[in-house]
Amino acid sequence: MVTVQEYLSTSTGTEGSLLIMKKIYDRLIEAVDKRRVGREDVAIYNGPNDIPGSSIDIDLVTPDSISVREVAEGGAVPLDVESCTSFNMKPIKYGVRPLITKEMMEDGKWNLLAHNIRSAGIKMGENEDTLIINDALDNASNTITGGAAITIANITRGMQYLEDADYNPTTMYVGPEVLNNLRNIDTFVEADKLGSREMLEKGTIGKIFGLIVKRISGNLMDTKYAYIFDKEEAFTIAEKRPITVENYNDAIHDLSGAVITQRVKVRQLRADAICKITTS
């Protein structure tokens, strides 16, 4: 006959653990909220009311396409007009559909449907951020191939690319590995050299040469990349349908669910207002 003590001290401990009362943590642990981009840096946003059909045409004036010339006395003033280019943006539908059984709704410790809707909404936002990186900033016409770590020279050259084209570099997105490189550049961390004390006091990058530097999650952009851009000219968003949640019930299968959708398109506005820096 096996005693309780012997049962609790089995080699695997599995059998014994089944007899021990456990406290189940009564709060669902949320997933990590990634460092997102958001829309604070978009140059032009067109919402549903701005898109009467399924797409929208964006017209751009070609820089320096009109010229002023010297005119001789009595001579005819020369004719000239600006030239324009145009591109079309057709929003694409993205979506996800969480579906929960009624039994799970009735017996679960949490409101699983509400939790899944909230998580789906976060994922939709992250998807938009990925579009900003992949479909806009990644199409930069200026590129810099750095070495194993980003350097000050890489940053200043990236800024010069924009300034050469008369843009104003305002913002820099960095992946976690590039951020680590920056933290190891003495110029940015020594108190007597630092223009902004945000890095020391708040643990954030703050500003570098006037650029607002933002860390983006390595799940949303390549951890070894950086982008310098003029936020007034870099990218545009066309959104025909904002993130929308529609609840529904499947009575036949006794299920409750929600459909979360968005129709959106992201594109670079002026590719030469963006510089992409890659490190190895």
N, C-alpha and C positions, 0 to 999 in steps of 0.2 A: 504494500500500500504506500502511495506517495504522499508525503506530508506537504502541508502548505508551504513550509520553508523550502523544501526541495523543489516544489513546483515553481516558486518564484525565482529560484537560482539556476534555471536551466541554462544551457550553454549559449543559446541564442537570445534568451531574454524575451522572446516573442510571446510565449505562453504566459509568462509572468506579467508582462505588460498589459495583457488583456484584463487582468483582475484589478488593476490599479485605476482608481477614479482619476480622470483627467479634466482639467478646465479647458474648454474650447474658447478660444479668443472670440469675443462677440462683436468684433468690428472687422469688416473686410478691408484688407490692406490694399490700397490703391497702387497702380503702377506708377513708376517714376514719370513725372511730368517733364518732358524734354524741353530743352532750351529752344524756343520757337522764334520764327522771324516775325510773324504777324504782318499787318498791312501798314505799319507806320512808315515804311520807307517806299511805298509805291508812288510813282510819279503821277500816273493817271489811273483813276478807277472809274469804270463805267458799270453802273448797276442795272437792274431789270428795266427801269424806266428809261434808260439811255439806249436800250437795244430793242427797237420795235419789232424786228424779225428774229431770225435765228442767229444772226451774226452782225458784226459792226465793222465798218471800215475806219481805219485810223490814218489820217493824212498828216504828213510831216513836211515841213519846209526844209529844203536842202540848205545847210549852212553856207553862208558866203556866196549864194547864187545870184545876188544882185550887186552890180558894181556902179560906183560913182566915178565919172570921168571928167577930165578937164574939158571945158568948152571954150572955144575961141570966140572973140567978140563977133557978134552977128551970126555965129554958127548955130546949127540946129542942136538942141539938147538930145543926146542919144537916148534911145528907148532901151529899157531893160525891165524885166520882171523876175520875181523869184520863181524858182522851180520847186516842184513838190514831188514826193513819193507817197505811196499808199500801200497799206497791207490790210488784210482781212483777218478778223478774229472770230472764230465760231466756238462758243463755249461747249465743252464736253461734259457729259453727265458722269458723275461718280456716285457711288452709293454702297450701302451695306444694310443687311436686314437681320437684326438679332431676333431670335425666336425662342420663347421659353414655354415649357409645359405649364398647364394650370396647377398641376401638383407641386411643381417647383415654386410657383408663386405662392401657393397656400402653405407649404411646409418649410420653405427656406427661411433662414435667419435674417436675410436681407431682401430688399426689394430688388430682385435680380434684373428685372426688366429696366427699371430706372437706372440701375448701375450700368447696364450694358449700353443704354442710350447715351449716358454721359460719356462713357469710354469711346463710343463710336463717334460722338461729336468731337472729342479730342483728336481722334485719328483723322477725321475729315480736315481739321485744321492743320495737322501735320502734313497731310497730303498736299494741301495748298502751298505750304512752305517748301515742300520738295519740288513742286512745280516752279516756284520762284527761283530755286537754285538751278534745276536741270533745264527748264525751258526758257529761262531768261538770262540769269547771270552767267551760266555756263557757255553762252553764245558770245561772250566778250570777244571783241576784235583785237584787243591787246592782251598778250600773254607773256608771262615771265616764268622761266624754268629755273627754280632755285636749287640749292644743294640739299644736304641732309637737314638743314634747318633754315628757316627764313631769316633774312638779314635786314638791317636798316636800309641798306642799299636797294634791296628788293622793294621795300615799301616806298621809298622816295622815288624810285624809277617808275613804279606803278602810278604814283601821283602825277609824275611828269607826263606820262602818256595822256592822261586826261587833260592836264593843263595845256599841253601842246595843241589840243583840239578845242581849247577855250571852255572846257568844262570845269566845274568846281568839285574836287574830290571831297565828299562829306562823310562817307561811311565805309567801314571795313568789317566784313564778316570773316571770322576765323573758325576753323575746326579745332578740336581739343589739342591735337598735336602741335599745330601752329601756335596755339595759345601757350603751350608749354615752352616753345621756343622763345616767345616774347618774354615770358617770365624769367628766362635765363639770360636776357640781354641786360647788362648792367645799367645802361642808359635809362631803362624804363623802371628800374626798381631801386636805384640808389636815391635816397631822400634828397641829397643835395643836387641831383640832376633832374628830378621828376617835376614836370610842369603841373601835373594833377596828382593829388594825393589819394585818389580813389583806389588805386591798386593796393596801397599800403593800408588804408583805413577800412575799406569795404571788401577787399579781395577781388575787385573787378578791374578790368583793364582801364576803363575811363577813356581818355583821349590820347592819341599819338599823332603829333604834328597836326592837330586840329581835327583828325579823323575820329568819329565816334566808333569805337571798336566793340563788336558784339560777338560773344561766343555762341556758335550754333551747334546743336547736338550732332555728334558723329553719326547718328542714325539718319539724319536729314541731309547732311552734306559730307563730302569726303573729309576725313579728319586731318588730312595733310594739305588742304586747299585754303586759300584766302581770296577774297574778292574785294577790290576797292572800286567804289562807284560814286557817281553823282546821283543822289536819290531824286533829284528833280528831273532827271533825264533818262534813268536807267531802264525801268521796266513798267509795264502796264498790266492791269487786270480787267478782264471783262467777265462779269458775273450775271448770267441770265436768271439763275435761281439761287438765292442764298441757301445756306444749310437749312434743310427743312425736315421736320420729323412728323411722320404720319403713323398714328397707332392703328392697329387692326387686330381682329380676332379671327381665328380659324376654328369655328365651332365644331366642324366635323372631326378634327383631330385634337380638339380641346387645347389649343395653343393660343398664346398671346404674343404679339410681336410689334415691331415698329420698322418702318422703312425710312432710312436717313439718306437723303440725296442732296446733291449740289451740282449745278451746271456752271462751270467756270473755265476760263482760259487765261493763261499767263504767257507773256511774251516780252522779249527785250524791246525797248522803245528805240534807243540809239545804242548800238553795240559798241561804238567807240567811246561811250561814257562809262564803260566797264573795263576793268583790268583783272584778269585771273592770274593768281600766283600759285604755282605748284611746287611742293617740296617732295623729296624722296625719303 
